[in-house]
Each structure stands twice: as structure tokens, then as C-alpha cells.
Amino acid sequence: MNTVIREFTTEIPHWQPRVKPIDLAEATPEQLDALKVTPSNTKVSEYVLVLVNDVETLKVRTPLFNAIMYNRGGLGRAEREIGATAASVVNHCVYCAAVHSSRYNQLAKDESVMERIFRDGEAAELDDRQAAIFRFATRLSKAPSEADEADVQALRDAGLDDAEILDLILSASLFGWANRLMHVLGDPVAHEES
């Protein structure tokens, strides 16, 4: 068995499932139909092949994921990745943190923000807007009942409008769920050397 990765990284590890993924060659017509829409409309991952064991849930989950993370307007894609990363750091989901910090780095063409977040956590020195986004998503992920009007005002003070604030809440909240699924359904492990 491969060693589970426990430290945050921007290099996306392999995800080793604990629940058996379906075999595409043996998939039912309903499973194949549910797999027509994938997260970010890219390849079918082992994670998705695990989730398709519950066809009805996957048929709802993937379009919801794509709408929250990739819809147009509102919060920019890179800033949504800060929200997803903040939730993943709080929940210590190494795999999700790697995927979404890596996406942030690609979109922003800047690796320094995620380096500071992984190194310094809530004390990371970020620009005002990034700091407000990271702080809010962290607070919402730690204790949703404690994220209040003052936190929303801090986002407004950093220049976010209501549509952007809603997108941030959606992306951070989505990862409260996604992190829990990733934690119990599998582990982040090093890629096998070929």
C-alpha cells in the first residue's frame, strides 16, 4: 500500500479509493448517462467512478459542482479556488487542497499566494482582497454559525459585491461536503513510479 500524503502540496497526488470504482466496461446505461457530465467537463476520474455507484446523486452533484465552480460572472475563477482551498485546509483534505491550489496557481500565474497559505495558514500575508476571501472561507469552514454580518462587511470593504460574496459562500460550502467525501472514500498517495 502506498504511503498516504499528509502535508499540503500544490502537486496533485494520486487518489486511492477505498470504495471500488465501477469498471467502465461493465457500467450500466444509467451509469454511463450520469458520466456524460464530469467535474470541469474533463476526464472521468477514479473519484467520479466511485461516486457513480450512486447514479442519482452523481447526476445532481456534478452539474451543481460545475455551476458553483465554473459559472460566468460573479467571483473570478482563481478567487473561487482560494475559497475551495481555504475549506480544504480547514478540513485537512490534502487531495482537494492540492487540486484547487494548483488550479489557482494556473489561473493566477502566481505560486506565491498558495505557498504563503500552506506555510502560514491564517497568518499568511495576502493582499487585502485575497486576505478577506481566505479569512471568510476559513471562518465559514471552521464554524458556519460564527460567520456573521461583520464578516460579510469585511468582504464588501475589500471590494466584493453581493454576487461575488454568494459565489464565495457557495464554493467554500461545496468543499465542506467534497472534503468529507474525499476523506472517507479514499486517500491521497504518491504516484507510482513507472
C-alpha positions in Angstrom: 0.0 0.0 0.0 1.3 3.5 -0.9 2.0 6.0 1.9 -0.7 8.5 2.5 0.3 12.1 1.9 -0.4 14.2 4.9 1.3 17.5 4.1 -0.2 20.2 1.9 1.2 20.4 -1.6 0.4 22.0 -4.9 1.4 18.8 -6.7 -1.7 16.8 -7.2 -1.3 13.3 -5.7 -2.9 10.1 -6.9 -6.2 9.4 -5.1 -6.5 5.8 -3.9 -10.1 4.8 -3.4 -11.4 2.7 -0.5 -14.7 2.1 -2.2 -14.5 0.2 -5.5 -14.8 2.4 -8.6 -17.1 1.0 -11.3 -15.4 -0.7 -14.3 -16.4 1.4 -17.3 -16.6 -1.7 -19.4 -19.3 -3.1 -17.1 -21.2 0.2 -16.5 -24.9 0.2 -16.8 -26.6 2.5 -19.3 -27.7 4.7 -16.3 -24.1 5.0 -15.0 -22.9 5.9 -18.5 -25.5 8.5 -18.8 -24.5 10.0 -15.4 -20.9 10.1 -16.5 -21.7 12.3 -19.5 -21.2 15.4 -17.4 -17.9 15.4 -15.4 -16.4 17.9 -13.0 -14.9 20.7 -15.1 -16.1 18.7 -18.1 -12.7 16.8 -18.3 -11.7 13.2 -17.8 -13.6 10.6 -15.7 -11.5 10.3 -12.5 -11.5 7.3 -10.2 -13.3 9.5 -7.7 -16.2 10.0 -10.1 -16.1 6.3 -10.9 -16.7 5.7 -7.2 -19.5 8.3 -7.0 -21.3 6.8 -9.9 -22.1 3.8 -7.7 -25.0 6.2 -6.7 -26.2 7.3 -10.1 -29.0 9.6 -8.9 -26.7 11.6 -6.6 -23.9 11.9 -9.2 -26.4 13.2 -11.8 -27.2 16.1 -9.4 -23.8 16.5 -7.8 -21.7 17.1 -10.9 -23.9 19.8 -12.6 -24.1 21.6 -9.2 -20.3 21.4 -8.8 -19.7 22.8 -12.3 -22.3 25.6 -11.7 -20.7 26.7 -8.5 -17.0 26.5 -9.6 -17.3 27.4 -13.3 -20.3 29.6 -13.9 -19.7 33.0 -15.6 -20.0 36.3 -13.7 -19.6 36.8 -10.0 -16.4 35.8 -8.3 -13.4 35.1 -10.6 -12.3 31.5 -11.0 -9.0 32.0 -9.2 -10.7 33.6 -6.2 -13.2 30.7 -6.0 -10.2 28.4 -5.8 -9.0 30.4 -2.8 -12.3 29.6 -1.2 -12.1 25.9 -2.1 -8.5 25.8 -0.8 -9.4 27.5 2.4 -12.1 25.0 3.2 -9.8 22.1 2.2 -7.1 23.4 4.5 -9.5 23.7 7.4 -10.8 20.2 6.8 -7.2 19.0 6.1 -8.2 17.5 2.8 -4.8 17.2 1.2 -6.1 16.0 -2.2 -8.6 18.8 -2.6 -6.2 21.4 -1.4 -3.6 20.2 -3.9 -6.1 20.2 -6.8 -7.5 23.7 -6.0 -4.3 25.4 -5.1 -2.8 24.0 -8.3 -5.7 25.4 -10.2 -5.3 28.8 -8.5 -1.6 28.8 -9.5 -2.5 28.1 -13.1 -5.3 30.7 -13.3 -3.4 33.4 -11.4 0.0 32.5 -12.8 1.3 33.0 -9.3 2.5 30.4 -6.9 3.4 32.7 -4.0 -0.2 33.0 -2.6 -0.6 29.3 -2.1 2.9 28.9 -0.8 2.1 31.5 1.9 -1.3 29.9 2.7 0.2 26.5 3.1 3.2 27.8 5.1 1.4 30.4 7.3 -2.3 29.4 7.3 -4.4 32.2 8.7 -1.4 34.4 9.3 -0.5 34.4 5.6 0.3 37.8 4.2 -2.0 38.3 1.2 -3.3 41.4 -0.5 -6.5 42.9 1.1 -8.9 41.2 -1.2 -7.2 37.8 -1.1 -6.9 38.0 2.7 -10.6 38.8 3.1 -11.6 35.9 0.8 -9.3 33.4 2.6 -10.3 34.6 6.1 -14.0 34.4 5.3 -13.8 31.0 3.7 -11.7 29.8 6.7 -14.1 31.1 9.2 -17.1 29.7 7.4 -15.4 26.3 7.2 -14.4 26.2 10.8 -17.7 27.3 12.3 -20.5 28.3 9.9 -22.6 29.8 12.7 -19.8 32.2 13.5 -19.6 33.8 10.0 -21.7 36.8 10.5 -22.6 40.3 9.1 -19.2 41.7 10.1 -17.5 39.0 8.0 -19.7 39.9 5.1 -19.0 43.6 5.6 -15.2 42.8 5.6 -15.7 41.2 2.1 -17.6 44.3 0.9 -14.8 46.5 2.4 -12.3 44.5 0.3 -14.3 45.3 -2.8 -16.5 42.2 -3.3 -20.1 42.7 -4.5 -23.1 40.6 -3.4 -22.8 38.2 -6.4 -19.1 37.6 -5.6 -19.9 37.1 -1.9 -22.5 34.5 -2.8 -20.1 32.7 -5.1 -17.5 32.6 -2.3 -20.0 31.1 0.2 -21.1 28.5 -2.4 -17.5 27.5 -3.3 -16.4 27.2 0.4 -19.6 25.4 1.4 -19.3 23.0 -1.5 -15.9 21.9 -0.3 -17.3 21.3 3.2 -19.1 18.4 1.6 -16.5 17.5 -1.0 -13.7 17.3 1.6 -15.8 14.8 3.7 -16.4 12.6 0.7 -12.7 12.6 -0.3 -11.6 11.8 3.3 -13.8 8.7 3.7 -13.8 7.4 0.2 -10.1 7.3 -0.3 -6.6 8.7 0.4 -4.1 10.9 -1.4 -1.0 8.9 -2.2 2.2 9.4 -4.2 2.1 8.4 -7.9 3.7 5.1 -8.6 7.0 5.4 -10.4 6.9 3.9 -13.9 
